[in-house]
Amino acid sequence: MFQSYFVTGLRSLLKNVLFSFINLSGLAIGLACYGLIFLFVTDELSYDSSLPDASRIYRLDVTYQGGATEQKLSTAPFGAADVLSSNFKAVEDVIRIGYIDPETLFVVGDERDHELVWRADSGVFKFFSIELINGGAGNQALTNESSIVISDRIAQKYFGDQPALGRVVTLKMRETNRKRKSKDYKVSGVFKALPANSNLNFDIVIRAGTDSLPTFVKDWGYQYTFTTFLKLHASSVVADLTMAFPSIVDTYVEPSSPDIQASEEVELSLENIRDIHLSGVSARYFKPLGNPVDLYVLSSVAILILVIAAINFTNLLISKSLLRTKEVAVRKVLGAHQFQIMWQFIGENAALVLISIILAFGLIEISLPLFSDFVGKGYSLAVVNGGTLFVSIIILSLGIGVLAGCYPAFISSLVRPSRVLGASGTRGANIQGFKWIQGPLITFQFGVAVALIVASTVVLDQIKYSENADLGYVVENKLLVPHFLRDGNRRKQSVIQTKLRNIPGVTGVTFSAVSFGTGGDWMSFGSIDPIDNPRDTSMNFSAIVVDSDFFDVYKLQFESGRPFSPEYSGDNFTFDKERPFAVVLNKTAVRALGWANSQDSVGKRLKLQGKYDATIIGVVSDHHLFSLEHEIAPLMYVWIKTWAASVATIQYDHSVDPSSVIAATQSIWEQYHPLRPMDYRFLKDDIAAQYDSDRKQGIILTLFSMLAIVIAGLGLFGLVSFSVNRRAQEISMRKIYGANSFDVVSSFLWRFTLPVLLGSLIAWPVMFYFMSDYLAGFSYHMDLGASHFVIASLIVLGATWLAVLSQTFRIIRMRPIEVLRET
């Protein structure tokens, strides 16, 4: 019996090669798309979940309220760790870790390179359960302030196959007081490099000795260096600990005004380490954060593509079943039972599903390297979540096979031999049970295809809008070179600036601490109070250190007042409480401080940190410091000659070859930094990089939308082919009785155009809601127009007509006598 089932099924597959190919390829492509998205989503959700005590590890964050502004930081006051560990039994352990200098020179003999060095409490490796390959237990690795622990990656880079333990390395780094020093360290441990799906990002760690830290770093008012992690005895104590935070802040933090409590301005909060990647605030030099919206979108796309593949699978099985009604009728006449026929169909469907699974994994293996490079991950089928992907695809495939195959198998088994084999029986007789399901499935499939195209076009158009928007300053022809004034070159700024200006084609040079699009060394004065316009609450917004040429090079437009100038000695900030200085604000800052227009604010005085007097000398038009997702924030510009505002912006003429400017800049760089390689980039690339995540999302949506159309098109091609072949006799007879080709083609076009129109009517309002919500995430966005929806429907309609026309013309071109003989 089983041999008969196998032979019959094999003959059916070979007899209907087109249907078999379409069913196999459509389901395989759908499963492969799901598999790739599954890898990305599960990896994003797995950050730090493998840590043994992940559920009990929390990061201490700080939020600063400043009037209308709010600033949340991932760094906490250095002293918070000691206070929490000594006063709360719920805290089992505390660890502090912070970067020192991203440009530290790591020297081993003749080998040297720039490395990011971290400073941490001695128990950091025990706290995070990080495996030490050499060096004993985790709490014994950082034994003193001359110890250094490195990852096996760093050990391999500098020591090769030689043992690293006990070797001496030299670090040339910039300390908190901005002075550089060289110090020797002995390697006291080597740890296994942290996994890619971890928020932690350190390869080199030295001990955070409290004795060697400057006093102001340990003060509660200084929070920009260390990230603090707490390990609680149980996650259930988070609420109780959070309730105690306001009293701690009031005890240790000095408020900006004696009329308020510090807890009104400063708020402590806890973030579980597993939630940081997708919902936490970014931490400088830790791993970049993920975007939860990407996960929702891609998960939805994966589900929709699987739905399209399942609909194709179902519709083609139904169509195939209609072609086998005579076979079923004959088998029933010969004594086959209903359940035997059902199991025959289900077995054939299971075979198709099994082959599709094999093809899907083949497609995943082929496309995985390209997909991994695109999303910046190192995926491999050899280590895929302990086989989770394989199991999930098997379960999904079986589910699709059962749901899609059982219904046509059951309905086909109900065929009455007398109706099929009688005098009125026709080839592929209608089965009433199929009529009500195929139409809605086809309509839904087209609706999904339209929805995916709408989503991809809106995302890509928003990116184009963002890239072409007026940012408020000139982006083109700007070369950025960070760290130009480090290593003792701060006092040589004027000389370096003159040499850079003398490069042929260079039209301007400026130095700043922050570059547009990427940020940098921000400055904060804490409280900002208008002396001439008193307010109930203080403001708190960021300041950027620039030189006097900054506004001219970036072509920032002044609404009133003037820029900084060497002609005015009082413009420069010297950290002298008795000496007033000048500031430039953007228009948003002026409004936030209570002035109705820019002209009214010029000449007015501010009190910064309650101790520095500043005068507003100018107001620039609002401009976008970061991407258009963010609202323009209040911003202050400060000129500090002694500050290492060492990001050089070199403006060059559009007629000059940028490579010649880079080469000349490189030559000047080597005069002042003979041991350091020059890093450079273009401002326009930094601005474009702000939208990399959205651009990737748009490309992925477009790619998977195209695949969805391909899958739907394959299914549509099969359905049209089935419909045309089934009605071949009718078409031929109509041609004999005088029907023209247009009438025949139009009847088929309308039959498949109607589901596209109905699917569009369903998809349009749904996608209008979701795309409006997506665009609302941008503070500045394009308008959602009707063209996005109409074009998507036209693309699907065009693909539908192409499939219909390709099949109908094939029959129309045949002579009626040839068709009637074949059938």
C-alpha positions in Angstrom: 0.0 0.0 0.0 2.8 2.4 0.9 4.6 1.5 -2.3 1.4 2.4 -4.2 1.1 5.7 -2.3 4.8 6.5 -3.1 4.5 5.6 -6.9 1.2 7.6 -7.2 2.7 10.6 -5.5 5.9 10.5 -7.5 3.9 10.3 -10.7 1.8 13.3 -9.6 4.9 15.4 -8.9 6.5 14.6 -12.2 3.2 15.0 -14.1 2.8 18.5 -12.8 6.4 19.7 -12.8 5.4 23.4 -13.0 3.1 23.2 -10.0 5.7 21.2 -8.0 8.5 23.7 -8.8 6.4 26.7 -7.9 5.2 25.1 -4.7 8.7 24.0 -3.7 10.5 27.3 -4.6 7.8 29.6 -3.1 7.8 27.8 0.2 11.6 27.5 0.3 12.1 31.2 -0.4 9.6 32.1 2.3 11.3 29.8 4.8 14.7 31.1 3.9 13.5 34.7 4.4 12.1 33.7 7.8 15.4 32.0 8.7 17.5 35.1 8.0 15.2 37.4 9.9 15.0 34.9 12.7 18.8 34.9 13.1 18.9 38.7 13.3 16.0 39.1 15.7 17.1 36.3 18.1 20.6 37.7 18.2 19.3 41.2 19.0 17.2 39.8 21.8 20.0 37.7 23.3 22.4 40.5 24.4 23.9 39.6 27.8 21.3 36.9 28.4 24.0 34.3 28.7 25.5 36.0 31.8 24.9 33.7 34.8 23.3 36.4 36.9 21.9 38.6 34.2 18.5 38.9 35.8 20.1 40.4 38.9 22.6 42.8 37.2 21.4 46.4 36.7 23.1 49.6 35.4 22.7 52.8 37.4 21.5 55.6 35.1 21.1 59.3 35.9 18.6 61.7 34.5 19.1 65.5 34.7 16.1 67.7 34.5 16.7 71.2 33.2 13.4 73.1 32.8 12.1 72.0 29.4 15.0 69.7 28.7 15.9 66.3 30.0 19.2 64.5 29.7 19.6 60.8 30.6 23.1 59.4 31.0 24.4 55.9 31.4 27.2 57.1 33.7 26.7 57.7 37.5 28.6 59.6 40.1 31.7 57.7 41.3 30.6 57.8 44.9 27.2 56.3 44.3 28.7 52.7 44.2 30.1 53.0 47.8 26.9 54.6 49.2 24.7 51.9 47.7 26.9 48.9 48.6 27.3 50.0 52.2 23.8 51.2 53.0 21.5 48.7 51.3 21.5 45.0 52.0 19.6 44.3 48.7 22.9 45.2 46.9 25.1 42.1 46.7 27.9 43.7 44.7 28.8 46.9 42.8 31.3 47.5 40.0 32.4 50.6 38.3 34.0 50.7 34.8 34.8 53.6 32.5 36.9 54.4 29.5 40.1 56.4 29.9 41.3 57.4 26.4 40.1 56.0 23.1 43.4 56.9 21.6 45.7 55.3 24.1 49.0 54.1 22.6 49.5 50.5 23.5 53.2 49.7 23.2 54.9 46.3 23.4 58.5 46.5 22.2 58.4 47.7 18.7 54.7 46.9 18.3 52.3 49.8 19.0 48.8 50.7 18.1 45.9 52.8 19.4 43.6 50.9 21.8 40.6 51.7 24.0 41.6 51.3 27.6 39.1 50.8 30.5 39.5 51.4 34.2 37.5 49.2 36.5 37.2 48.0 40.1 39.3 45.0 40.9 36.3 42.6 41.0 35.0 43.3 37.5 35.8 39.8 36.1 34.2 38.0 39.0 31.1 40.3 38.9 30.4 39.5 35.2 31.6 35.9 35.5 34.2 36.5 32.7 36.4 33.5 32.1 40.1 34.1 32.8 42.3 31.9 30.6 45.4 32.9 32.6 45.8 34.7 35.8 43.9 32.9 38.5 40.5 33.8 39.9 38.6 36.8 38.6 38.9 38.7 41.9 42.7 38.3 41.9 43.4 39.6 38.3 43.7 43.3 39.0 45.9 43.0 42.1 47.3 46.6 42.0 47.3 49.8 40.0 50.2 48.5 37.9 48.3 45.4 36.8 46.7 45.1 33.4 44.3 42.4 32.2 43.8 41.9 28.4 41.6 39.7 26.2 42.9 36.8 24.3 42.4 38.9 21.1 44.8 41.5 22.3 47.2 38.9 23.6 47.2 37.2 20.1 47.7 40.6 18.4 50.7 41.7 20.4 52.3 38.5 21.7 51.2 35.9 19.1 51.7 32.4 20.4 54.0 33.5 23.2 52.6 33.7 26.8 51.3 37.1 27.7 51.1 36.6 31.5 53.9 38.6 33.3 54.8 40.6 30.2 55.3 44.4 30.5 53.3 46.8 28.3 53.5 50.6 28.2 50.4 52.8 27.9 50.7 56.4 26.7 47.3 57.9 27.5 45.5 61.0 28.4 44.3 61.1 32.0 41.2 62.9 33.3 43.2 66.2 33.7 44.0 66.0 30.0 47.7 65.6 30.5 49.4 62.7 28.8 51.7 60.3 30.6 53.5 57.0 30.0 53.2 54.1 32.5 54.4 50.5 32.5 51.9 47.7 33.4 52.4 44.0 34.0 49.9 41.6 32.4 48.3 39.9 35.4 45.5 38.1 33.5 44.2 37.1 30.1 40.4 36.7 29.6 38.3 35.1 27.0 37.1 37.9 24.6 33.6 39.0 25.3 30.9 37.6 23.0 29.5 39.7 20.1 26.1 39.8 21.7 27.2 41.7 24.8 26.8 45.3 25.7 30.2 45.2 27.3 33.1 46.3 25.1 36.4 46.1 26.8 39.6 44.3 25.8 42.1 46.1 28.0 41.4 46.8 31.7 43.5 48.5 34.4 42.5 49.0 38.0 40.4 52.1 39.0 42.5 53.0 42.1 40.7 55.6 44.1 43.9 57.1 45.3 45.2 58.0 41.9 41.9 59.6 40.7 41.5 63.4 40.9 39.2 64.6 43.7 36.7 66.1 41.3 36.2 62.7 39.6 35.1 61.2 42.9 32.7 64.1 43.6 28.9 63.5 43.1 28.8 66.4 40.7 31.1 64.7 38.2 29.3 61.9 36.3 30.9 61.5 32.9 33.5 58.8 33.5 32.3 55.7 35.1 29.4 53.3 34.4 28.1 51.7 37.6 26.6 48.2 37.7 24.8 46.7 40.7 24.2 43.0 41.4 21.1 42.6 43.5 20.3 39.7 45.7 17.0 39.4 43.8 15.4 41.3 41.0 12.3 41.8 43.2 14.1 44.4 45.3 14.4 46.9 42.4 11.2 48.8 43.4 12.3 49.2 47.0 15.8 50.4 46.0 14.4 52.8 43.5 12.1 54.4 46.2 15.2 55.2 48.2 17.0 57.0 45.4 15.5 60.5 45.9 16.7 60.6 49.5 20.2 59.6 48.4 20.3 62.3 45.8 19.1 64.9 48.3 21.8 63.9 50.7 24.8 63.8 48.3 24.0 66.1 45.4 24.0 69.9 45.7 21.0 71.5 44.0 21.4 74.3 41.5 19.2 76.6 43.7 18.6 76.6 47.5 14.9 76.8 46.8 14.6 73.3 45.4 15.7 69.8 46.3 18.4 68.0 44.3 16.0 65.1 43.6 13.8 67.5 41.5 16.7 67.9 39.1 18.6 64.6 39.4 17.0 61.2 39.2 18.6 57.8 39.6 17.2 54.7 37.9 18.0 51.1 37.2 18.2 49.3 33.9 18.6 45.5 33.6 21.6 44.6 31.6 19.5 42.4 29.3 17.3 45.4 28.4 20.1 47.9 27.7 20.7 46.9 24.0 17.1 47.6 22.9 15.6 50.0 25.4 18.5 51.6 27.4 20.3 54.8 26.9 23.6 54.6 24.9 26.9 54.4 26.8 30.0 55.9 25.2 32.3 53.2 23.8 30.1 50.4 24.9 28.4 48.4 22.1 26.0 50.4 19.9 22.3 50.1 20.8 19.8 48.2 18.7 16.5 49.5 17.5 13.4 47.7 18.8 11.4 49.1 15.8 13.7 47.2 13.5 12.8 44.0 15.3 9.1 44.7 15.2 9.2 45.5 11.5 11.4 42.6 10.5 9.4 40.1 12.6 6.2 41.4 10.9 7.9 41.1 7.5 8.9 37.5 8.2 5.4 36.6 9.3 3.9 38.2 6.2 6.3 36.5 3.8 5.5 33.2 5.5 1.8 33.9 5.1 2.2 34.7 1.4 4.2 31.4 1.0 1.5 29.5 2.9 -1.3 31.0 0.8 0.6 30.1 -2.4 1.1 26.6 -1.1 -2.6 26.3 -0.2 -3.9 27.7 -3.5 -1.7 25.6 -5.6 -2.6 22.5 -3.7 -6.3 23.3 -4.2 -5.7 23.9 -8.0 -3.7 20.7 -8.2 -6.5 18.8 -6.4 -9.0 20.0 -9.0 -6.9 18.4 -11.7 -7.0 15.1 -9.9 -10.7 14.7 -9.5 -10.9 11.9 -12.1 -8.0 10.1 -10.4 -9.8 10.3 -7.1 -13.1 9.1 -8.6 -11.5 6.1 -10.3 -9.7 5.1 -7.1 -13.0 5.3 -5.2 -14.7 3.1 -7.8 -11.9 0.6 -7.3 -12.5 0.5 -3.6 -10.3 3.2 -2.0 -11.6 4.7 1.2 -11.9 8.4 2.0 -9.2 8.3 4.6 -6.8 6.4 2.3 -7.2 9.2 -0.3 -6.7 11.8 2.4 -3.5 10.2 3.6 -2.3 10.0 0.0 -2.7 13.7 -0.4 -1.2 14.6 3.0 1.8 12.3 2.3 2.5 14.1 -1.0 2.2 17.4 0.8 4.6 16.3 3.5 7.1 15.2 0.8 6.9 18.7 -0.8 7.4 20.3 2.6 10.4 18.2 3.4 12.1 19.1 0.1 11.2 22.8 0.7 13.0 22.6 4.1 16.1 21.2 2.5 16.0 23.9 -0.2 15.4 26.6 2.4 18.5 25.7 4.4 20.5 25.7 1.2 19.3 29.2 0.4 20.1 30.4 3.9 23.6 28.9 3.7 24.2 30.6 0.3 22.9 34.0 1.4 24.1 34.1 5.0 27.6 35.6 4.3 26.0 38.5 2.3 23.3 39.0 4.9 25.9 38.9 7.8 28.1 41.5 6.1 25.1 43.7 5.5 23.8 43.7 9.1 27.3 43.7 10.6 27.0 40.3 12.3 28.9 37.1 12.1 26.2 34.5 11.6 26.9 30.8 10.9 24.6 27.8 10.6 27.2 25.8 12.5 26.3 27.6 15.7 22.7 28.8 15.5 21.2 29.0 19.0 21.6 25.3 19.7 19.5 24.3 16.8 16.6 26.7 17.6 16.4 27.9 14.0 16.3 24.3 12.6 13.5 23.3 15.1 11.5 26.4 14.4 11.6 25.9 10.6 10.6 22.3 11.0 7.6 23.2 13.2 6.6 26.1 10.9 6.9 23.9 7.8 4.9 21.1 9.3 2.3 23.6 10.5 2.0 25.1 7.0 1.9 21.6 5.4 -0.8 20.4 7.7 -3.0 23.5 7.6 -2.5 24.0 3.8 -2.8 20.3 2.9 -5.5 18.9 5.1 -8.3 21.0 3.7 -7.8 20.2 0.0 -7.1 16.6 0.9 -10.4 16.4 2.9 -12.5 18.1 0.2 -10.9 16.1 -2.6 -11.7 12.9 -0.8 -15.4 13.8 -0.9 -15.5 13.7 -4.7 -18.5 11.7 -6.0 -17.5 9.4 -8.9 -20.9 9.7 -10.5 -20.5 13.5 -11.0 -16.9 13.3 -12.3 -17.1 10.1 -14.4 -20.7 10.7 -15.7 -21.6 12.0 -19.1 -21.5 15.6 -17.8 -18.2 15.2 -16.1 -15.5 17.6 -17.3 -11.7 17.7 -17.0 -10.9 19.2 -13.5 -14.6 19.5 -12.4 -15.4 22.1 -9.9 -15.5 21.2 -6.2 -17.8 23.6 -4.3 -15.7 23.4 -1.1 -12.8 25.2 -2.8 -14.7 28.3 -4.1 -15.1 30.1 -0.9 -11.4 29.9 0.3 -9.3 30.6 -2.8 -10.7 34.1 -3.5 -10.1 35.5 0.0 -6.6 33.9 0.2 -5.6 35.5 -3.1 -7.0 38.9 -2.0 -5.1 38.8 1.3 -1.9 37.8 -0.5 -2.1 40.8 -2.8 -2.9 43.0 0.2 0.2 41.9 2.0 2.4 42.5 -1.1 1.0 46.0 -1.5 1.6 46.7 2.3 5.2 45.6 2.1 5.9 47.9 -1.0 4.2 50.8 0.7 6.4 50.3 3.8 9.7 50.1 1.8 8.9 53.1 -0.4 8.0 55.3 2.7 11.1 54.3 4.6 13.4 55.0 1.6 11.7 58.3 0.7 12.1 59.5 4.3 15.8 58.7 4.2 16.1 60.6 1.0 14.1 63.5 2.6 16.5 63.5 5.6 19.6 63.4 3.5 18.4 66.3 1.3 17.0 68.4 4.0 18.4 71.8 4.8 20.4 71.2 8.0 21.2 74.9 8.7 24.8 74.7 7.7 27.0 73.8 4.7 27.8 70.1 4.6 29.8 69.7 1.4 33.5 69.8 1.0 34.5 69.4 4.6 37.3 67.1 5.8 37.2 66.2 9.5 40.4 65.2 11.3 40.0 64.4 15.0 42.6 64.6 17.7 44.8 67.1 15.8 45.6 69.2 18.9 46.4 66.3 21.3 49.8 65.2 22.6 50.7 68.6 23.8 49.8 70.5 20.5 47.1 72.6 22.1 49.4 75.7 22.2 50.4 75.2 18.6 46.8 75.7 17.3 47.5 78.9 15.5 50.6 77.5 13.8 48.8 74.3 12.7 45.8 76.3 11.6 48.0 78.5 9.4 49.7 75.5 7.8 46.3 73.9 7.1 45.0 77.1 5.6 48.0 77.3 3.2 47.1 74.0 1.6 46.1 74.7 -2.0 42.3 74.8 -2.3 41.6 75.0 1.4 39.3 77.9 2.1 38.8 77.6 5.9 39.9 75.7 9.0 38.3 75.5 12.4 38.7 73.4 15.6 35.8 72.2 17.8 35.2 69.7 20.5 32.1 68.3 18.8 31.5 67.4 15.1 28.0 67.5 13.5 26.4 64.1 13.3 28.7 62.3 15.6 29.1 64.4 18.7 32.3 64.4 20.7 33.5 66.0 24.0 30.4 67.8 25.2 30.6 70.4 27.9 27.9 71.0 30.5 27.7 73.9 32.9 24.8 72.3 34.8 22.4 75.0 35.8 21.9 78.0 33.4 20.0 81.0 34.9 19.2 84.2 33.0 20.3 87.1 35.3 18.2 89.7 33.4 15.2 87.4 33.0 14.8 85.4 36.2 12.9 82.1 36.0 11.5 79.7 38.6 13.7 76.7 37.4 17.2 76.5 36.0 17.9 75.2 32.5 20.4 72.6 31.7 21.6 72.1 28.2 24.8 71.1 26.4 27.6 73.4 25.3 30.1 73.0 22.4 33.6 74.4 22.6 34.6 76.0 19.3 37.1 78.5 18.1 36.4 81.9 16.5 36.4 80.6 12.9 33.7 77.9 13.5 30.6 79.9 12.5 32.3 81.2 9.3 33.5 77.7 8.1 30.1 76.1 8.7 28.2 79.1 7.4 25.9 79.3 10.4 23.5 82.2 10.0 23.4 84.8 12.8 19.9 86.1 13.5 21.4 88.8 15.7 24.7 89.7 17.4 28.1 88.5 16.3 30.4 85.5 16.5 33.5 85.1 18.7 36.4 87.2 17.7 40.1 87.5 18.9 39.6 91.3 18.9 37.4 90.9 22.0 39.5 89.5 24.9 36.4 88.9 27.0 35.0 86.4 24.6 37.3 83.6 25.8 36.3 81.5 28.8 39.1 81.0 31.3 37.3 79.2 34.2 37.8 82.3 36.3 34.8 83.1 38.5 35.6 86.8 38.5 36.0 87.2 34.8 32.8 87.2 32.6 33.0 85.6 29.2 30.8 85.4 26.0 28.5 82.7 24.7 26.6 82.2 21.5 23.1 80.5 21.6 20.9 78.9 19.0 17.3 80.2 18.6 15.8 77.3 20.5 18.0 78.1 23.6 16.8 81.7 23.5 13.2 80.7 23.5 13.9 78.1 26.3 15.4 80.8 28.4 12.3 83.0 28.1 13.1 85.6 25.4 10.6 86.2 22.7 13.1 87.0 19.9 16.8 86.8 19.3 17.4 90.6 19.3 16.1 90.8 22.9 18.6 88.3 24.2 21.8 89.8 22.8 23.7 91.5 25.6 21.8 89.7 28.3 23.7 87.9 31.1 23.6 84.3 32.3 24.7 82.6 35.5 26.3 79.2 34.8 26.7 76.6 37.5 25.8 79.4 40.0 29.4 80.8 39.7 30.3 81.9 36.2 28.9 85.0 34.5 28.4 84.9 30.8 27.1 87.4 28.2 25.1 86.4 25.1 26.9 88.1 22.2 25.1 86.3 19.3 22.2 84.0 18.3 22.5 81.6 15.4 19.6 80.1 13.5 18.5 76.6 14.5 20.4 73.8 12.9 20.4 70.1 13.1 23.3 68.8 15.2 22.0 65.2 14.8 19.6 63.3 12.6 16.1 64.5 11.9 14.7 62.0 14.3 15.7 64.4 17.1 14.2 67.7 17.8 16.5 70.7 17.7 17.7 71.1 21.3 18.8 74.3 23.1 22.5 74.7 22.4 25.3 76.9 23.7 28.6 77.7 22.0 31.7 78.6 24.1 35.2 79.6 23.1 37.9 78.2 25.4 41.5 78.7 24.1 42.9 76.2 26.6 40.4 73.4 25.8 41.6 70.6 23.6 38.9 71.2 21.0 40.9 69.1 18.6 38.5 68.1 15.8 39.8 69.9 12.8 37.3 70.9 10.1 39.0 71.7 6.8 36.9 73.4 4.2 38.1 73.0 0.6 36.9 74.4 -2.7 34.7 72.2 -4.8 37.1 72.3 -7.7 39.9 70.7 -5.7 40.6 67.0 -5.6 39.9 65.8 -2.0 42.8 63.3 -2.2 45.3 66.2 -2.6 43.9 67.9 0.5 44.1 64.6 2.4 47.7 64.1 1.4 48.8 67.6 2.4 46.9 67.3 5.7 48.7 64.0 6.3 52.0 65.6 5.8 51.2 68.3 8.4 49.8 65.7 10.8 53.1 63.6 10.7 55.0 66.7 11.8 53.1 66.8 15.1 52.0 63.1 15.5 54.9 61.0 14.2 53.7 57.9 16.1 50.0 58.1 15.4 48.2 57.3 12.2 45.9 60.1 11.0 42.2 59.3 11.1 40.0 61.4 8.8 36.5 61.4 7.4 34.1 63.6 5.4 31.3 65.5 7.1 28.8 64.4 4.4 29.6 60.7 5.3 29.0 61.4 9.0 25.7 63.0 8.2 24.7 60.0 5.9 25.8 57.5 8.6 23.1 58.9 11.0 20.6 57.1 8.8 22.5 53.9 8.3 20.0 52.0 10.5 17.0 53.4 8.6 18.7 52.9 5.3 19.4 49.2 6.1 15.8 48.8 7.3 14.6 50.3 4.0 16.9 48.1 1.9 15.8 45.0 3.8 12.2 45.9 3.5 12.6 46.5 -0.3 14.5 43.2 -0.7 11.9 41.2 1.2 9.1 43.1 -0.5 10.6 42.0 -3.9 10.9 38.5 -2.6 7.2 38.6 -1.4 6.2 39.8 -4.9 8.3 37.0 -6.4 6.6 34.4 -4.2 3.2 35.8 -4.9 4.1 36.0 -8.6 5.1 32.4 -8.7 1.8 31.4 -7.1 -0.1 33.7 -9.4 1.7 32.3 -12.4 0.7 28.8 -11.3 -2.9 29.8 -10.7 -3.2 31.6 -14.0 -1.6 28.6 -15.8 -4.0 26.3 -14.1 -7.0 28.5 -14.9 -6.0 29.0 -18.5 -5.3 25.3 -19.1 -8.6 24.4 -17.4 -10.5 26.8 -19.7 -8.5 26.1 -22.8 -11.5 24.3 -24.5 -13.8 27.2 -23.6 -11.3 29.8 -25.0 -11.0 27.8 -28.2 -14.8 27.4 -28.7 -15.2 31.1 -28.1 -12.7 31.9 -30.8 -14.5 29.5 -33.2 -17.7 31.4 -32.6 -16.1 34.8 -33.2 -14.8 36.0 -29.9 -11.7 38.3 -30.3 -8.5 38.0 -28.4 -9.2 41.2 -26.4 -12.5 39.8 -25.0 -10.7 36.6 -23.9 -7.7 38.4 -22.3 -9.9 41.1 -20.6 -12.0 38.4 -18.8 -8.9 36.9 -17.3 -7.4 40.3 -16.4 -10.5 41.3 -14.6 -10.7 38.0 -12.7 -7.3 38.7 -11.2 -7.5 42.5 -11.1 -10.4 42.4 -8.7 -8.4 40.7 -5.9 -5.6 43.3 -6.4 -8.0 46.1 -6.0 -9.7 44.5 -3.0 -6.3 43.8 -1.4 -5.3 47.4 -1.9 -8.4 48.7 -0.3 -7.6 46.6 2.8 -3.9 47.4 2.8 -4.1 51.2 2.3 -5.8 52.2 5.6 -3.7 49.7 7.6 -0.5 51.0 6.1 -1.6 54.6 6.4 -1.9 54.1 10.2 1.5 52.3 10.6 3.4 54.6 8.3 2.0 57.7 9.9 3.2 56.3 13.2 6.6 55.5 11.8 7.0 59.0 10.4 5.9 60.4 13.8 9.2 59.0 15.2 11.0 61.7 13.2 10.7 65.2 14.5 11.1 66.4 10.9 9.6 64.2 8.2 8.1 64.2 4.7 4.4 64.2 4.1 2.7 60.8 3.5 1.2 61.1 0.0 -1.3 59.1 -2.0 1.5 58.2 -4.5 3.0 55.8 -2.1 -0.1 53.7 -2.0 -1.1 54.0 -5.7 2.4 53.1 -6.9 2.5 50.1 -4.7 -0.8 48.8 -6.0 0.3 49.6 -9.6 3.4 47.5 -9.1 1.4 44.5 -7.8 -1.1 45.0 -10.6 1.6 45.2 -13.2 3.1 41.9 -12.0 -0.3 40.4 -12.0 -1.1 41.5 -15.5 2.3 40.3 -16.7 1.6 36.8 -15.3 -1.9 36.7 -16.8 -0.9 38.0 -20.3 2.0 35.6 -20.5 -0.3 32.6 -20.1 -3.4 33.8 -22.0 -1.4 34.8 -25.1 0.1 31.3 -25.1 -3.4 29.8 -25.5 -4.7 32.5 -27.8 -1.8 32.0 -30.2 -2.6 28.3 -30.5 -5.1 27.2 -33.2 -8.4 26.0 -31.7 -8.1 22.6 -33.4 -4.8 22.0 -31.6 -6.2 22.8 -28.2 -9.3 20.7 -28.8 -7.2 17.7 -29.8 -5.0 18.0 -26.7 -7.9 18.2 -24.3 
